[in-house]
Amino acid sequence: MTTELVLSAIALFGIAVVIPILMVATTVFGPKAGGEAKNDPYESGIKKMIGLAEQKFSVKFYLLAILFLLFDIEAVFMYPWAVSLRSLGWFGFTEMIVFMVLLFTGLIYILKKGVLNWR
């Protein structure tokens, strides 16, 4: 083994040992701020009232998240496809057309559900 490889392994091992030690130290020695407001259950900007009926979220919130994921995935897959389009040939082109049709179907579904109409 070379000296650089040994030094890299030692550095990696040192980092793997130091990080958990620091995490335990901050938990043990760190400030423990508590109180009534900090211990209240809180989720998504809405205080949960214990004992009362739960507030239902509109399905539009979840569909909007799906819309974001659709276009996020599209951007992630289309860039490498565009870079290697010439080497992929017609097979790669047809696969991207199928992918775009599936995404477009999801977009039409979300638009028909009225996700972008917030009134």
Beta strands, then each sheet from edge to edge (+ up, - down):
strand 1: 42-43
strand 2: 46-47
sheet 1: 1+ 2-
end
